[in-house]
Each structure stands twice: as C-alpha cells, then as structure tokens.
Amino acid sequence: MSLVRLLEYIHLVVFLIGVVAIIVGFVAVVRGVVPVLWRLGNGLANRKIAIFAKGDNGPSLKSLLLDSKLIRNKNIVDVSRPEDIGRAEAATVYIVVWSDFADDIDAILNRKSDSCALIIYSPYDQEPIPSAQMKKLDGTRHTAVTNFRGRLLNDVITSMITTSE
C-alpha cells in the first residue's frame, strides 16, 4: 500500500469523525438549549405574574420587573388586599412580599396550583420568616425565598423556565 493511499484513508476517517461530531453537537444543542430558550420566550411573552404587596411595595416590585425590559405590563397582576387573592388565578408565578401577606400565606398556598411558582420576598431589614412557616414553604413545590431585589428578578426568570406549561 502506498503512502498516498494510507493518507487518503486517514483523511476519510478524520472527515467522518468530524461529520459525526457536528451531528452530535447539533443534536445536543437542539435537545438541551432550544427547549430552555423556547420555555423562557414563551414565559416572557405569555405568562402572568401576580404581585402580592401592599402600599408602596407593589408599585416598587412592578417597576423592578418592568425596568428589566423582559416582562410586559399586561402580564402583571396586582393583588393589594387579601380579599383580592382570587385575581391571581390566571397567574403562574406568585411574588409575595412576606411582611404584607404573612397572615394570608395559607390562603395563597391553597390557591396556588402545583405548577405555579411561588417567590417569597422577605427583605433582610424586616421581620424574618418564622421557622414553622419556612418549613411549610419548604414543603411546597416550586417555592423560593429571597431577601434581595436583584435575586428576586433572577428567581422570576428561573421559575418561568422550570415551571413551563
């Protein structure tokens, strides 16, 4: 066998390995990245977010979401009184300011569906969540507790990805 023939076979093997690597890479991207981007895009375009807050907390959190330029005003539902908890029925992400709705958390948990994300915002400078309530929240699916506003926005985006409809 001549050296030229051997180099042709080596070239063919390297070429086939490259083609297989490109196909495997494409399949990995389609199976891994595309569904996440699809869920995020669908979540940002269509999913409703209910903000359970009283006083200045509601408009403040709403502006936090709107200032990100990721979430539209039409996708935000304001719940400012315990009597209005039913307004959040269409929402798939609940943001609850702990100090405002601590006494009504059971009503919110009863209204929340299993696929709905619940994010409790409990600022560090206010009364902490009692351990009995933390245990109850820990037993609820798709629940996050945060003390920082920046983390709150991250939890909203993550929740939209992980609780896709």
N, C-alpha and C positions, 0 to 999 in steps of 0.2 A: 504494500500500500504506500502510495506516495504521500509526501508531506502536505501537498496541496489538498488531497482528498481528506486527510485527517483534519486539517484546519476547517474544511467545509463542514464536516460532521460536528466539530466543536462549535462552530458558528451556528449551526442549526439547533443544537441543544441549548445554547445560550439564548437564542432567539425564542425558542419555545418556553423556556423558563421565564423570560421577560413577558411574554404574552399571558402566561398563566398568572404571573404576579399582578399584572394590570387588571385582569378579570377578577381575581380575588380581592384586590383593593377596591375596585368599583362596587362589587357586591357588599363588601364590608361598609362602605360609605352609605350605600342605599339602605342597608338594614340597620345601621347604627345612627347615623347623623340625620338623615332625611326624616324619619319619624319624629325625632325631637324637634326639629325645625317646623314640621307640619303642626305638631301639637301647640308649640309656642305661638305660631302665627294665628292658628285658629283661636287660641285662648285670648290673645290680644285683640282680635277683631270682634269676637262674639260673646265672650263670657262676661257675666255680670259680677261685680264686686260690691258686697254690702258693707258699709262702714257703720258700725255701732258706736256712736260717740255723741256726747252732749256738749253744749256750749261751743267754745272755740276749737275744741279738739276735732270736730267733724270737718269744718272747712280747712283746717290745717292739714289733716291727713289727705283730704281730697286734693288739695293743691300739691301735696307731695307726689301723689300718683300722676296728676295731670302734668306737672313740671317735668316728669321723666320723658314726656312725649311718646310713651309707649301705650298708654291707656287713654281711651276716649271718655269724654264726659258722659256720653249716653250709656256707658257701661257701668256707671257708678250709681249705687242706690244708697241714699242717706237714711239711717234709722237713728232718730234722736230721742225717742221715748220708748219705754218698754211696751207700750200699747201698740207700737208700730212694727214689732218684730215680724209680723206676717208679711210686711213689704219685702222682706229679704227672700221670699220663697223662690224667686227665679234666679237668685244669685248662686254661684258655685264656689265663691271664695268669700268667707266672712272675715272681716277685720274688726276685732273687738277691743276697745280701749278699756282695760281692766278696771280702772278707777271709776269709770262711768257706768259700767254694766256688771259689776261684780255680783250684785244681788240678783241679777237676772240671768246668770250664766246657765242655770238649769233649763230655763225656757229656751234659750238659744240652742243648747245642746239637744233638746228634744225636737226642735225644728230642723236642725241640721241633718241632711242626708248623709249616708255613709261615704259617698263620693265627693262631698263638699269639703273643701279645705277650710280650716279654722286657724286664724293667726291672732294670738292674743298679744296686744301691745301694752306692756306694763313698764312705763318709764322708770329708770333707776332712782329718780328723785321722789317717787311716790311710794305709798304703802306696798310692800311686796305681796305676792300671791301666797296665801296660806298653804302649808304643805298638804293638807287634806284636799284642797282644790287642785293643787298641782298633780296629785295622784289621780284625781278624777280626769283631769285633762290628759294625763299620760295614757290613760286607758281608752282614749278616743282617737280613732284613726284620723290621719292627715291633719294633725294639730301641731302648731309651732308656737313657742312663746319667745318674744323678743323684747329687749329693753332699749333698742336703738332704732331710730327712724331709718337710717340707711339700711340696716339689716331687714327692716320691715319690707322695703321695696324688693329686696332680694328674695325674701320668703314668698312674696306675692308671685313673682316670676317663676320661681321654682315650683310653687303649688300649681300654677297653670300647666306646667309641663307634666308633673307627676299625677295629677288628677284629671287627665284628659277624658273627655266624654266619648 
